[in-house]
Amino acid sequence: MLDDILHKATRIFTPVVDATFLQEEYFAIDMSSANLDLTMDMLAKPEVHHQYLQDLLQRNSAKVAYGGYLERRSLYDRSNYFQAKDDKGKRNIHLGVDLWCPANTKVLSPLNGKVHSFQINKNFGDYGPTLILQHDISGYTFHTLYGHLSEASLENKVVGQNVHPGEVIAALGASEVNGEYAPHLHFQIIVDLEGNHGDYPGVGSQNTLEHYRVNCPNPNLILKID
């Protein structure tokens, strides 16, 4: 039922990064462990990974590389933050969609909503500055999370502040503040925040996959990039 509501919440392609980027300028990228171009040496150096992405986009006449929902990635092996600490296992399955584009790219709200919470998540490989919006549609409440933002994105934010479709709500952060990644937006839908504020897991394990698959529906239901 919720998937149907999310799908109907937007009628056409709905950007969450710079509205001047056209749908045909998005390029689907494989960031999974199967992509042998993504060596650990590259992933450990955000500036090298960013250049790889920019070269890929240029070759394909594109401006945004995107993808990653429920993708199994070796990217997280570089940080102890994602390693197994209990019976839930090692976290390496991505729960949102990433949109890879330069730092300072504008971030947009796709829907009407309000600010639920925000904070800077400082673990190595974490989100860095993070914003969560709450949305209420047809009697259903759900949330969208925006990770890897600039620190300035959280300035003057107020819990309960209203936002509107297409409104600029943030900007992408550089690797120095975004968890040490090549610049990108992590966009995730979350039904139940499970008591979290300004944070929610963006990476799950095989043991938790079924829970997160239900609680974190496919972001493309709203974005309609494909």
C-alpha positions, 0 to 999 in steps of 0.5 A: 500500500505504501509503495503505491502511495509513494509511487503516486506522490510524484508523477514524473522524474523528480530531482533531489539534486540541482534542478538544472540537471536533466533526466537524460544527464543521469547515468546509472553506475555499478558501485557494487563489489562486482565492479572491479574498477573500484579497488580499495586503493581508489575507494580509500582516496576520495579525490581519486574516486571523485575523478574516476566518477567525473571521467565516467560522466564526461565519457557518457555526456552525463552530470550525475551518477546514480544508483545503489539501492540494496547494492552490496558494496566493498566500499564499507570495508575501509571503516570499522564502523560497518564491521560486525559487532553483534549477531546482525553481521557486517553491514555492506548492503546500501539502503538508499540511492546515491547521487554522485556529483560535485560538492556544493551541488544544490539538494532539493526536497522532492515533496511537501514536508517538514524538518524532522531532525538534523545533526552531524554524524562524525564516524569515519564513513558515516553521513557527516551533516545529515537532514531528515524530513517528515512527510504525511500523504494520504494518512501515511507518515514517512521520512526522507534522509539526506546524507553527506551534506555541507556543514552550512546546510544545517545552519538556521534549520528548525525542527518543524520548519516547512519545506516544499517540492523543489525547494533547495534544502541543502548542498553537498559536502566535500570529503573533509566533512561528508564522512570522507567520500567522493561528494554525493547525496545519500537519499533514503526513504524511511517509514519508521525512524525507530527512535532515531533523530538526525540519523538512521542506518544507511547500510544494512547486513544480510541478517537485517535485509528483510527488515530494512527492505520493508522499512526503507522502500526503493527511493526510485518510487519517488525519484522516477529516474529510470 
